[in-house]
Amino acid sequence: KSIKMKICIALVLPFVSGFAPTSQSVRPLGAKPVSAKKSVDDLGEADLKGKKVLIRCDLNVPLDGKTITDDTRIRASVPTLKYLLDNGAAVTMCSHLGRPKDGPEDKFSLAPVATRMSECLGVEVKMAPDCIGDEVGTMVSDLGEGEALLLENTRFYKEEEKNDPKFVEELAKPFDLFV
């Protein structure tokens, strides 16, 4: 339960600026916030059922080739993911893995993580071929309640580390909520 309490969500994802705050998040005194932040514990089935949820997980696990040598970070995400799935959300995970230099590199693919996450959650975790784009949008759209998807490594895009607003908009486009 303490893991869920530490995670906040932004309810208006298109206005959230990536994974780090920017000067755009500062508002004039007295102005109402663009997005309301809540704890995952504040959300129930009425808030989550049928929603497309993007969750940023720490899935940067050590690999020996394509074999995960320590799944601690994967297992740490499971309680929150199960809560979201059990409450009817269509859950999509994003993460980075390693430090790819120039775009996609097979050795930094999150595909082994999707397999292990499926085992930990007890549900199939589909693997997206990318983290943005039309094909990903279609996969998210087709995701049903209680189903899970893992996006490919966000670090395959240099814009991810720079918190580029256009990249963030593209990443956020198909989702209702961000955790």
Solvent accessible surface area in square Angstrom, and as a share of the most:
residue,aa,sasa,rsa
1,K,163,0.69
2,S,67,0.43
3,I,69,0.35
4,K,31,0.13
5,M,112,0.50
6,K,168,0.71
7,I,45,0.23
8,C,75,0.45
9,I,2,0.01
10,A,6,0.05
11,L,51,0.25
12,V,50,0.28
13,L,6,0.03
14,P,85,0.53
15,F,141,0.59
16,V,31,0.18
17,S,27,0.17
18,G,12,0.11
19,F,68,0.28
20,A,38,0.30
21,P,120,0.75
22,T,48,0.28
23,S,95,0.61
24,Q,139,0.62
25,S,65,0.42
26,V,120,0.69
27,R,124,0.45
28,P,101,0.64
29,L,190,0.94
30,G,76,0.73
31,A,40,0.31
32,K,178,0.75
33,P,75,0.47
34,V,98,0.56
35,S,24,0.15
36,A,50,0.39
37,K,148,0.63
38,K,72,0.31
39,S,26,0.17
40,V,0,0.00
41,D,47,0.25
42,D,88,0.45
43,L,4,0.02
44,G,28,0.27
45,E,92,0.41
46,A,104,0.81
47,D,54,0.28
48,L,0,0.00
49,K,106,0.45
50,G,40,0.38
51,K,74,0.31
52,K,39,0.17
53,V,0,0.00
54,L,2,0.01
55,I,5,0.03
56,R,71,0.26
57,C,6,0.03
58,D,73,0.38
59,L,0,0.00
60,N,43,0.22
61,V,6,0.04
62,P,69,0.44
63,L,47,0.23
64,D,101,0.52
65,G,57,0.55
66,K,95,0.40
67,T,87,0.50
68,I,33,0.17
69,T,85,0.49
70,D,69,0.36
71,D,25,0.13
72,T,72,0.42
73,R,109,0.40
74,I,0,0.00
75,R,121,0.44
76,A,52,0.40
77,S,16,0.10
78,V,20,0.11
79,P,57,0.36
80,T,1,0.00
81,L,0,0.00
82,K,84,0.35
83,Y,48,0.18
84,L,0,0.00
85,L,16,0.08
86,D,116,0.60
87,N,27,0.14
88,G,10,0.10
89,A,0,0.00
90,A,3,0.02
91,V,0,0.00
92,T,0,0.00
93,M,0,0.00
94,C,0,0.00
95,S,0,0.00
96,H,27,0.12
97,L,5,0.03
98,G,20,0.20
99,R,162,0.59
100,P,18,0.12
101,K,173,0.73
102,D,111,0.58
103,G,19,0.18
104,P,105,0.66
105,E,51,0.23
106,D,108,0.56
107,K,129,0.55
108,F,41,0.17
109,S,12,0.08
110,L,0,0.00
111,A,43,0.33
112,P,19,0.12
113,V,0,0.00
114,A,5,0.04
115,T,85,0.50
116,R,73,0.27
117,M,0,0.00
118,S,26,0.17
119,E,109,0.49
120,C,27,0.16
121,L,12,0.06
122,G,66,0.63
123,V,58,0.33
124,E,123,0.55
125,V,9,0.05
126,K,68,0.29
127,M,54,0.24
128,A,1,0.01
129,P,77,0.48
130,D,46,0.24
131,C,2,0.01
132,I,31,0.16
133,G,32,0.31
134,D,129,0.67
135,E,110,0.49
136,V,4,0.02
137,G,23,0.22
138,T,78,0.45
139,M,48,0.21
140,V,1,0.00
141,S,77,0.50
142,D,109,0.56
143,L,6,0.03
144,G,29,0.28
145,E,91,0.41
146,G,25,0.24
147,E,67,0.30
148,A,1,0.01
149,L,0,0.00
150,L,0,0.00
151,L,0,0.00
152,E,18,0.08
153,N,1,0.01
154,T,0,0.00
155,R,40,0.15
156,F,22,0.09
157,Y,58,0.22
158,K,119,0.51
159,E,69,0.31
160,E,9,0.04
161,E,100,0.45
162,K,151,0.64
163,N,39,0.20
164,D,43,0.22
165,P,75,0.47
166,K,165,0.70
167,F,11,0.05
168,V,15,0.09
169,E,108,0.48
170,E,51,0.23
171,L,9,0.05
172,A,4,0.03
173,K,138,0.59
174,P,40,0.25
175,F,13,0.05
176,D,65,0.33
177,L,11,0.06
178,F,29,0.12
179,V,8,0.04
